[in-house]
């Protein structure tokens, strides 16, 4: 009986080591996103969009598009995970100025919540 429990625990810990335990969102290509052996040996995504200068993707869930480069600024709307935005220019501090092509609205978003490639 103890051998069965030991085998179950060992296999559980091995799976956690291979696939990870973090639920934190990180940009695609970030070292955190590499999932052990399966992530490095798996096939590359086919048909993935190439990086286009000016295009960025939201790499965190529910990111606010703000009216000004200030954490306390008015929220214009919420950008979902994976949304494509057009980089217009640098903002102030940690914010960048982007345009949401889905609605044509421009605003500011934290630079660390954007990725050059589609996340996932």
Residue pairs with C-beta under 8 A, 6 or more apart in sequence:
17 36
18 35
18 36
18 37
18 38
19 35
19 36
19 38
20 35
20 36
22 32
24 32
25 59
25 60
25 61
25 81
25 119
26 32
26 33
26 59
27 33
27 59
27 112
27 114
27 115
27 119
28 57
28 59
28 115
28 117
28 118
28 119
28 120
29 115
29 116
29 117
33 39
34 40
48 117
48 118
49 117
49 118
51 116
51 117
54 86
54 87
55 84
55 85
55 86
55 87
56 84
56 85
56 86
56 87
56 98
56 114
56 115
56 116
57 82
57 83
57 84
57 85
57 114
57 115
57 116
57 117
57 118
57 119
58 79
58 80
58 81
58 82
58 83
58 85
58 109
58 113
58 114
58 115
58 119
59 81
59 113
59 114
59 115
59 119
60 81
60 113
61 80
61 81
62 78
62 79
62 80
62 81
63 78
63 79
63 109
63 110
63 113
64 75
64 76
64 77
64 78
64 79
64 109
65 75
65 76
65 77
65 78
65 79
65 98
65 100
65 105
65 107
65 108
65 109
66 73
66 74
66 75
66 76
66 95
66 107
66 108
66 109
67 73
67 74
67 75
67 76
67 107
67 108
68 74
68 108
69 91
69 92
69 93
69 95
69 97
69 108
70 95
73 108
76 105
76 107
77 100
77 103
77 105
79 85
79 100
79 109
81 119
82 118
82 119
82 120
83 100
83 102
84 101
84 118
85 98
85 99
85 100
85 101
85 109
85 114
86 98
86 99
86 101
87 96
87 97
87 98
87 114
88 96
88 97
88 98
88 99
88 106
89 96
89 97
90 96
90 97
91 97
91 108
91 111
94 110
94 111
94 112
95 108
95 109
95 110
95 111
96 108
96 109
96 110
96 111
96 114
97 106
97 107
97 108
98 106
98 107
98 108
98 109
98 114
99 105
99 106
100 106
100 107
